[in-house]
Amino acid sequence: MLEIRELSVTYCPASGDNVRALRNIRLEIRGSEIVGILGESGCGKSTLAHATLGLLPAHARIEQGEIFWQGRNLLGLPESELRAVRGRYISLVSQQPALSLNPVLTVGTQIGEVLRAHVPSARWERRDRVCELLGEVGFEQPNAVYDAYPHQLSGGQRQRIVIAQAVACRPALLIADEPTSKLDGLLSSEILTLLSELRKRYGTAIVVISHDPTLCAAFADRIVLMYAGRIVEAGNSAAVFARPLHPYTRALVGLMRSSTVAGVGAKISFPRIDGESPDPTTISIGCSFEPRCPERLEVCALRSPEDAVPEPSRCVSCFKYDESFPNA
Amino acid sequence: MSAMCDVDLEIYAGQTLALVGSSGAGKSTVARCVTRLERPDSGHIWLDGIDIAQLSSRDLLPVRPKIQMILQDAVTSMNPRFSAAEVIEEPLRIQSASRSERRDISAAVMRDVGLPPEWLKRPILEFSGGQQQRVAVARALSTRPKMLVLDEALSGLDLSTQAQIANLLLDLQSARSIGYLLISHNLALVARMADALAIMSNGQIVETGAAQQILAEPKHAETQKLLASARAAESRFALASGASA
């Protein structure tokens, strides 16, 4: 359905160094699947979402690559044609619901705007349709909520409004960028349940972008792990979390297993991954995880690894799994 | 509207009290009263033998250094045009510290939080998310506080960064016996950082006591609900990762 080929994006700010945000990203999203894109902040996961929707800022430069949507390369499309796709077939739920809503318009009007932009309909029809959508995202009194302003709603409710906007035209693909990072535990699971229901009912494929492995493990069919602008591991979510292959994934899963409420018993320090992500303005010739990697080989600092496919529908970018490299 | 009522809490030097509750429970209102960003309608807030609850802003000036706050996304509370030095020295300037004093203190607190003092001149926006949070800790330490209010100060960070900042805070606490009021909805974090725990719901404290005891045997329905939700998320992960829950 969506296929990204060898996408590389660099930010070139007016002052300061260029930032290599994405490098050689290859990714395919199939109909009605949920894909979790997991990585630390600054790893490029939001850039990937914005590139797909044609929403990169002016100082971003697409170095290479293609994004195919139903046979057409979105990267070559003029803005007018892109606008017909965005919101209609591919839509975005952004990280901060408070910021993506207009404070001086009622939420009903704002959901209606999406319909008006893509589906010709009369005003009264739109109101009915918006109320239907408000019901779908879990509001018990859609008519009252229709006339509410964003500030009259709670954070969780505003996130539901943003989701109603995103699904208004029954898109084939929904991209949710950290949809629950500003919400507490109970509200997050409600929002995730809502998204899974929408997928089940309408077959919408969902890409969820998150730095939280728990969320991805519970919610996604497939996991893509990003580190410093690259995809380091991808595969079926159960397989990746049960048998993580890349040293970064292994460290992350180890961290998750030990950060639980039960069994701590005292005030003790936290396990962590030593070191920090590399500075994205510097160009390293080797693997970007090499400085932090406990299993590094000599070759890791010298060139970057190719994707290895150790088992069907699994890929990992690490020399340890590269068969053409006998010392691994 | 009353955001909280009859809240009784005690925080000891060198100890952490965690305040936990769902969104809208009134946790941040407690934080804003304790730091006297808001004046409570009634009641007392004793800090080192002084009741600060009704002090005027002039009388608060000598008290403010003793109690500092670190917020979620601390960088949004910093002037984006400032260098790290300007961010850290701002509270000292308000306290009319001399220039050389400010320079010595800012270099010292940078070292305390594990950042090289040479970075003081760098604009705050050039630091990574984790480093910005470290600068926020450094700014809070600059006035030698007796108490730190951590209002979701570790939320929204990557797991690894979160662990690094949490470890830093634990080390600083044991070295200087600072009292922490930790506001968080992350119980896994609370389990590792807190000595005492208070659960808040609808503006009231519904359960309080030793952290480990409450986590092991929650009595109030709200506490049980919060714990069940955290455990459910954990077991979903354990299930997905194939480990036995």
Interface residues (C-beta under 8 A of the other chain):
Chain A: G16 E40 S41 G42 S154 G155 G156 S181 K182 L183 D184 G185 L186 L187 S189 H211 D212 P213 T214 A217 A218 S237 A238 F241 A242 R243 A251 L252 V253 L255 M256 R257 S259 T260 V261 A262 V264 G265 A266 K267 I268 S269 F270 P271 R272 I273 E276 S277
Chain B: T16 S22 S23 G24 E126 S128 G129 G130 Q131 G156 L157 D158 L159 S160 T161 Q162 A163 Q164 A166 N167 L170 D171 H185 L187 A188 L189 V190 A191 R192 M193 A194 D195 Q212 L215 K225 L226 L227 S229 A230 R231 A232 A233 E234 R236 F237 A238 A240 S241 G242 A243
